[in-house]
Amino acid sequence: MVSRENPDVARLAKLNFHDDNLLLVEIHPPEKNANATRIDLHFRDYATQATKVLSFRGCANIRYIMDFDVLVANWFAQTERVTCGTDAGKMSRFVRSQMRDWHVKYMAPTREDPPIRKKLLSIGTYCLFRITFYGGSIHILAKGFVLLKPKRGGATKPMRTRKRDRY
């Protein structure tokens, strides 16, 4: 499978999360539409001490691996990097690698169109985001992302960008 050009790759490359501390992971599961899943990662910026939220929209899969003993040893600078890839083969392998952990088996007579088939047919509409920490990583298969900044009172709102620059 071939990778495709995606503006999220370039936009994410311009953002700096190096040495930021992970504060909170929020998963907002879908209620009606599978593409409505949102995952918010809250960071404390190393340089400014401001809180910023990297919000992934249209999430399909997540893999979250952390060793908290290692993270605590790096409490002052946890994040190594955030990257984004669009290689369809890698994204398909990522989805398939999680199937054994879903605890679901389709037995005869199976549905003609199990949910994974639909996802794999539309894999080109996703990006595979990887957040690497000194002590773990988070992989998120999602349609895109938005960088949020806190409003007064702790809630978040999208950062001001031109309409064509929104992710």
BELJOBEL-V383640 format. One record per pair of residues at least 4 apart in sequence whose C-alpha atoms are under 6 Angstrom apart, sorted by sequence separation. I is the first residue (numbers start at 1). J is the second residue. If there is no record, write none. Layout:
I J
I J
This chain:
8 12
30 34
45 49
68 72
71 75
74 78
93 97
106 110
119 123
133 137
150 154
151 155
161 165
44 49
45 50
132 137
150 155
151 156
30 36
44 50
131 137
150 156
30 37
44 51
131 138
149 156
29 37
43 51
130 138
148 156
149 157
28 37
43 52
130 139
148 157
28 38
42 52
129 139
148 158
149 159
42 53
129 140
148 159
27 39
41 53
128 140
26 39
41 54
128 141
26 40
40 54
127 141
25 40
40 55
127 142
25 41
39 55
126 142
127 143
24 41
39 56
126 143
24 42
38 56
23 42
38 57
23 43
22 43
37 58
38 59
146 167
21 43
36 58
37 59
145 167
21 44
35 58
20 44
20 45
20 46
19 46
88 124
86 127
85 127
85 128
84 128
84 129
83 129
83 130
82 130
82 131
81 131
81 132
80 132
80 133
79 133
78 133
21 77
78 134
20 77
21 78
19 77
19 78
20 79
19 79
18 79
18 80
18 81
71 135
70 135
67 135
66 135
66 136
65 136
65 137
64 138
9 84
63 138
63 139
62 139
62 140
61 140
61 141
60 141
59 141
60 142
3 86
59 142
3 87
58 142
3 88
58 143
57 143
1 88
57 144
1 89
56 144
57 145
56 145
55 145
55 146
54 147
53 147
53 148
52 148
52 149
